[in-house]
Amino acid sequence: MELSAEYLREKLRRDLEAEHVEVEDTTLNRCATSFRVLVVSAKFEGKPLLQRHRLVNECLAEELPHIHAFEQKTLTPEQWTRERRK
């Protein structure tokens, strides 16, 4: 399975109906496939952090076994708007 930042970005955007997704391939700094993601989705509204991360993990259930390191940040649209104003 070939994993790319673009592939993960599109899958997260589609499956989580995300309004904003950033995926950074951090593999160059590590010994194996690694990614850092930011996902902004209304599906996260009213959910604690653990449930948000579970949604992302479920979305990428087929891909995660092939990823050595995976960092994620999950925000609601309101949180994303506030964060961008900082």
Summary of the structure (lengths in Angstrom):
residues: 86
radius of gyration: 12.8
end to end distance: 38.4
largest distance: 38.4
contacts: 230
relative contact order: 0.22
helix: 47%
strand: 23%
